[in-house]
């Protein structure tokens, strides 16, 4: 191993706390600079991320300004709790979620040595751990601190108490430090278990799938909700709940405790050195040991044709007679890639997490709500589009130069990618939508309408997704654990496509269902500044116009993807 157990402290680097802090800050700055540079170099992706961040800042600040009068006098309540009591429970629970997030990051891509193992030959392990902790805090503040500042300013203006403009971002900083300090060492320890124990390392793929299935099962049965409810009361009385006292300290009528606010700041200051010491102990054991299965891989064998390959060959021949040989080859190749890397398909189930509450209610009550058929149609549409069409170019991997240099046309390539998802999703999604609709109290004519629309909506969504995925490809796989990687669509692609899907659904619902327009108009009027209002009829006309544009957009997206592939160059 290149690095020594003592972390390679050299005469010029083995100084006291000041030199350790300098090393840690240098590691953190370098890590942050490299990550930011990746986004900046990809201009379209950087512009999309910047747009989302600006929208969150503007939206968060404006929403805080609008609710300012409600909470400014301290009269607001939360499910029977006073404002500060409810805020303590919520803030503490969200802080716990933050701890889990940073633990997961440590288990995944952030658990390795920053800058490679060579870093440990230059600086002590303690300094490298400190650098990771500072970098993780930097990532959090990079996204949340601007939002916290905007929310603080919005609350300050809305309540007439400008001090809250300082206390809100202060709570974000203090809470972020605590979440990183607790979550990262915990996650690094779990990573050690996953990668250094032979049985766990050998079956880690199945373990990840099992954990996801168990987690979704817990969501669906209401176990997670029950756990959150059970945690709310003790977390409200725990020190993380005191972060709410820091957050609301600028509101005199909120009933916050200055003692609790000062105590949580002092506790976080005391936790930091403990996190560095504990994280260093775990890192020394983890970073200076080899993976459990290192060197135990079986020798490579010549690939042989399997029954599945022969089966897909026959399917390709049958498809070629319908869509042509080039498109059929692209379609079958997409299926084979998915079968060989099934872990990447887990992201298809992401929307189910939002339906977990509804599923839990169904399990407990045995009654299917009337909105579930609509939600089912959204889910099958999302799944149909993102499986093969949200990263068509990036999914080619090392075979991309071959595909570009071959006689394959953009029409055949894009068509094959789209058909790969639709051939499976259209029949399954249509039947699933119809079955949920028939089992729900929804009127029969609405069920028939949703069933007829299902294949049309899935086709349009897939055509839109292939253009978005072509514009924002991702070529680098995402590290799940030290040795597990999966190539998934870019976050920008996910965000843009999901936004389109919800905008289209909202415009379509307001166009078809006039009964919802008064409620939607009242909500929009409340959000508009300067006392502006919108009439239900006007909102219906706007929704109809938007629906027409959004429905036609996939055709332009498909043509863009075809032209983009035909003109694509490497370099």
N, C-alpha and C positions, 0 to 999 in steps of 0.2 A: 504494500500500500504506500502511496506517495506521501501521505501526511502522517506525522508521528502522533502518538496518543496524546501528547501534551499540547497539540495544536500548533506545533512549529514556531513557538515564540522565539523570535530572533532578538539579538541585542538591541536593535533599534525599535523594537515593537513591544518589549516586555515592560512597559512603564506602568504607572499607577492608573487611578481612575480616569485622569484626564486623557491619557493616551488611549485607554479602552473606549471612551466615549468618542474620541476622534476616529478610531478605526470603525466603530459601529456606524457612525454618521456617514463615513465615506462609503461603506458597503451599501447603506440604505440609499444614499443619493445616486450611486451608480446604478443600482437596481431600478429605482424609480425613473432615472433618465433613460435607461434602455427601454423600459416599457412604454414610456410616453413617446419615445422616438419611433417605436413600431407603429403607433397610431398616427403620428404626424406624417410619416412616410407614406402611409396609405391614405391619401387625401380624402377620398370619398368616405371611407370608414371613419376617419377623424371628424369630418364634417357632420356625419350622421350622429356620432357620439356627442359632439359638441351641441348639436341641435337638441338632442334629448336632454342633456344636462341643463341647457338654457331653459327648455320648457319646464323642467322640474323646478328650477329656481324661480322662474316667473310664476308658475302655477302655485307652488308652495307659498311664496310670499303673498300672492293675491288672496289665496284661500285663507291664510292666517289673518290677513287684514279684514276679511269679511266676517270671520268668526270672532274677531277681537272684541266687539261689543258684547258678545254672549259670555265670554269668560273674563272680561275685564273687571267686572264687579264681584267676581268670586261666586256668583250665584249658580253657575253651571253645575250639573251633577252627572254622575255616571252610574247607572243601574243602582241607584240608592246610595251611592257613595258621594261624598263631597268632591269638589273638583280636584283637590290635592290628593285625596285618598285614591280616587280612580286613576289619577295620573301616576301615582306610585306603582299601582299594580300593573298598569299598561307598560310603563317605562321599564320596570324590572323584568316583565315577561319578554319584551322585545330585546332587552339586553341579553337574556338567556339565549334567545334565538341567535344573536350576534356571536355569542360564545360558540354555539354549534357550528355556525358558518366558518369561523376561523379555525375550528378544529378540523372541519372537513377540508379546508384549504391546506392545512398542514399534512393531512393524510394524502392529499393529492399532489398538485404541482408545486406547492410551496414547502414541501418537507425535505427537499434536497439542499445541499450546501450552495449558498449563493455564489455565483461565479465559478462553480466547479470545485473539486476537491483541492485544487491548488491554493484556494483561499486559506485552507487550514495550515499550509506550510508558511504562510506569511503572518497570520494573526492568530491569537489564541482562540479556542472554541468559544469561550465566553463572549469575545468581541463579535464573532460571526453570528452567534445567537442574538446578541443585541442589535446587530445590523438588520437581521430578519424582522425582529420585533418592530424596529423603527420603520422599516419599509412597509410592513403590513399596516401600521398606523398611518403611514403616508398615503397608501392606497385608499384607506377609509376616508381620511380627511379630504382627499382630492375630490371625492364624489359627494360626501355628506356635508362637509363644512360649508360649501357655498349654499346648499339648500338650508342648512341651519341658520346661516346668516340672513338669508332671505326671509325665512319664517320668523326669525327674531325681529327683523325690521318691520315685517308685516304686522306682527302682534303689537310691536311698540307703537306703530301709527294707529292701529285699530283700537287699542286700549287707551292710548294717551299716556302710557308709561314707557318712556324710551329706554329705561334700564334693562327691560326684557330683551332688547336687541343684543345685549352682551351676555345675558345669562343663558339664552338658548344655545348659542354656539359653544359656550363654556361647557354646558352639559353634554354636548356632542363630543367634545374633546375628551372630557373626563370619562364618559361612558365608553368611548372608543379605546382609550388606553386600557381600561379594565377588561374589556372584551378580548382584546389582543393578548393581554398579559395572562389571562386564564385559559383562553381557547387554544392558543398556539402550542404551549407545552403539552396540554392534554392530547391534542391531535397528533403531535409528534410521537408521543408514547403509543397511541393506537396504531400509528403507521409502523412502528417498530414491531408490534405484534403481528400485523398483517404481512410484513415482508421478511421477518426473520425467523418465524416459527414455520418449519417445513410443511406441516399439514395445512395450515392456514394459507401459506403462499401458494401451495399446489392447487388449492381449490378456491382461490380468491375470486375468480370470475363468477362462479356459482354463488359464492357468499354475497357478492355485490348484488346480484339479481335477487337472491333470497331476501336480503335486507330491504331492497326496494319494494318487493312484493309484500313483505310484512308491514312496511311503513304505509303502503297504500291500503292494506287491509285494516290497519289501525285507524287511518283516516276515514275509511268507508264505514266502519262500525261505530264511529264516534269516540273511539278510545283516545285519540289525540285531543279532541275537543274536551273530553272529560278530564284529561290530564291537565290541559291548560286552565280549565276552571278550578281544578283542585290546586294548581300551583299559584293561582292568582292571589289567594289570601295570604299564604306564607310569603310569597315573593313581595307582596305589598308591605310586609313588615320587615323585610330583609334590607341590608345596606344598599343593594342595587336600586331598591325602590326610592332611596333618598336622592337619587339623581333627579327625580321629579321636583324635589325641593330646590335643587340648583336651577333647573329649567324655569320654574315659576317664581323664582326669588324676586324677579323684577316686578311682580304683580302684588302690590300690598294687600289686596283683598282676597288673595288665593288661600291664605291660611298656612303658608309654608313655614317650615322650621329652619331658622338660621343655624341652629345647632346641628341638625341633620345634614344640612348642606355642607357645613364646614367639616363634619365628621367623615362624609363620604369622600371628600377631596383628600383628607388626610389618610384614609384607608387605601385609596388608590395609589397614593404616593408610597405607602408602605408595601403594597402588593408588587410594585415594579421590581425592586431588587430580589424579592422572593421568586418572581417569574424568571428573572435572568439566571438565578442560581439553579432553580429547578429545571428550566429549559436547557441549561448547559449540561447538567447531569444526564438528562435524557439524550441530548445531542451527542455527547461523548460516546455513549453506548451505541447509538444508532448510526452516526456518521462514520464511525471507525469499525464497523462490522460489515461483512458481505451479506448480500441477499441469501436467503435460505437455500435457494435452488441454483445459486451461481455455479457454473461449471458442470451442472448435472443434466444439461439438455441432451437429448439423444442425437446421434449423428444424423446429418441431413440425408434424406433419401430422394431418389428421383421421383418426381410426381407421377402418379398413375391415374388413369381415368377411373372414377368411382361410378357407382350406380346412379348417384344424383347427377353427375356430369353427363352421363349418357341420357338420363331422363330429360335434363334441360336441353340437350342437343335435339331430341325429338320435338320438344316444345318449340324450340327455335325454328325448326323446319316447318312446323304447322303455322307459326306466326308469320314466317316469311311469305307464305302464300297469300296472306291477308294484307300486311303492311309493307312488305318488301324485305329483302335480306338485310340491308344495312340497319334499318330501324329495329328489326327483330334481334339482330346481334347486340345492339346497344341495350335493348330491353333485357335480354337474358343475362348479359354481363352485369347489369345493375342488380339483378336478383342474386347472382352468384356472390357478388361482393357483400351483399347484405347477409347472406347465409354464412359467409366465412367470418364476418365481424358483427355478430348479432348484438353486441353490447351497444353499438351506436344507435340501434333502433329504440333504446329505452327512452330517448327524448320524445318519441312519438306520444308517450303516455303523459307528458307534462300537463296537458289540459285537464286530465283526470283529477289532478290535485285540486283544481278549482271546483270540481264536481263532488269532491269527497263529502262535503257537508250534506249535499242532496242525497247522496248514496246512503250516508249514515241515517238520515231521516227515513228513507225508504226501508232500510233494514229494521229500524226500530218500530215504525208505524205500519209498514206493509202497504202504504199508499204512494203511488207515483204522482208527483205534482204535475200540473198542466204545462209548466214551462220546460219540463225535462226533454220533450221531443225537439224543441228548438235548440236546447243546449246539446243534445245528441247530434243534431245536424251540424252544428258548429264544430263539434269535436271530430266527427268523421271527415269533414271538409278539411280541417287543419291537418289531420293525420294523413289524408290522401295526398296533400300538397307537399308536405315537408319531407316525406320519406326519401324520395328520389329526385325531387325537382328544386329543392332549396339550396343545393350546392352541386350542380351538375358538372361544372368544370373542375372544381376542387376534388370531387370524388374520383376523378380519373387517376390521381396520384402520379406515379412514375410512367403510367401509360399515356399521359396527356400528349407528349410529343408525337407518339405513334398515331394517336387519333387525329391530331392536327395535320400530320403529313400524309395521312391516308386519303383516298378519294371520298371519304365520308363527308356528306354535305351537312350544313347546319340544320336543314329541315329534318333529315333522317336522325341526326344526333339528338336534337331537342325533342322530336316526336317520340323517339325511343325512350328517353328519360321520362317524358310525361306518361306514356302508355304503361311503363313499368309500375307506376303507382296506381293508375286508374283501372287497369285490368283486374286488380285485386280489390281496390277500395270501392269502386262503384257498386258491384253487386253486394258486397258485405255491408257497406255503409247504407245503401238503400234499404236493404232488408232490416238492418238494425234500427234505422229511423222509423220505418213502418211499424216494427214490433213494439218499440217504446211508445209510439203514438197510439197504437191500438190498446195498449195496456194502461194508458193514461186517461184522465177524464176529458181530454181535448175533443172537440167536436169532430165528427167523422170527416166533414168536408175539409177541415184544416189538416187532418192527418193525411188525406189524399193529396192535398196541395203540397205538403212537405215531402211526401214520397215522390211525387213527380219532379219537384224542384231539386231533390237530393243529387241525382247524377249531373244535372246542369250546373249546380253550384260547385260540385267537386271538379268538374272539367274547367270551369272558369278560374277557380282558385289555383289549380295546378298550372294553368297557363300564366297566371300572374306570378306565381312562385318561381317559375323557371326563369323569368326575366330578372326578378330580384336576386335570385341565386347566382345568375350569370354576372350581374353587375357587382355583387359583393361576394366573391368566392373566398373560401378558406382552404388553404393548402396544407397548413400545419395541423397535425393531430393534437388533441387535447390530452394532457397527461392526467390519468385518473389515479393511478398509483405509480410507484417507481418503474414498474415494467408493463403497465397497462395503459394503452393510449387508444383514443377513438377519434376518428375524423368526423366532426359534426359541423353543421352550417354555422356561419358567423352570427354573432349576437345582433349585428346590424340587420342581417337578413331576417332573423327571427322577429326582431322588433318591427321592421317595416311590414312584413307580411301579416303579422298578428294585428297590427294597427289597421291595415287595409281590411282585414276580415271583420273586425268589430265595427269599423265605420260603415262597411257595406251592410252588415246585419242591422245596425241601427237605422240607417237610411231606409232600408227595405221595410222594416217593421213600422216606422213612422209613415211610410207611403201607403202601406196596406191597412194598418189599424188606426183609424182616426180617433178612436177612443183614448189612445195613449198620448195624443198630441197636447191636450191641456196640461197634463202633468209634466211632460217634457218641456213645454213652453214656460211653465212656472219655474222649473229648475234652471233653464237657460236665463230667464229674466233675473233670477236671484244672483247668478254668476256675472251677469253683465255689469260693467261699472257705470257710474253716473246716473243711476236710476233708469237706464234704458230697459225697455221691455220688448218682447216679441209675441205676436199673436199666434195662436194654434194654427190658423190657416196659412199664415206666412211660413211657419216652420214646416208645414206639410209640403208647400211648394219648394222650399229649399231642399228638403229631404228627397223629394221626387227628382229634382234636377241632379242632386249629388248621386242618387242611385243610378241614374242613367249613365253618368260619367264613369262611376266606379265599375259598372257592369261592362262598359266598353274598354276599360283600361287593360284587362287581360289580353285582348287581341293585340294591342300595341306592345305589350310586354312580350308576347310570344314572338312577334316579328323582330323585336330588339334582340332577343336571345339567339334567333337564327342568324341575324346579321353579325352579331357579336362573335359567334363561333366561327363563322366563315372568315372573319377578319382578324381573328385572335392571333397574336404573335407572342412568342416567349422572349423574355429578356428583361 
